[in-house]
Amino acid sequence: YVCDGPGMNLPAKELLRELPNKIVRLEDTDVDGRGDRSSPDAEKMTLPMGAVWYRGSVNTASPPNIWKLTDADGDGLVHRRWRYA
């Protein structure tokens, strides 16, 4: 999992309105140690900072929240977002 941004430096109000960042899943389909396929896993994030896979979900800090992101059916897209309180 890689946190990806558009390369823009937006003020906080615009960042919260546009949510331009995402988390991308890289896959090594030919087992050569290099990611050769990528797919967006979670889009519309503020500033995702790190991602960790734990018990079937990706957990990330994306201020002002910490998120648990779950792909419920294995299609590579997040279907459930849970915000830690």
Order of alpha helices (4+ residues) and beta strands (2+ residues): beta-alpha-beta-beta-beta-beta-beta-beta
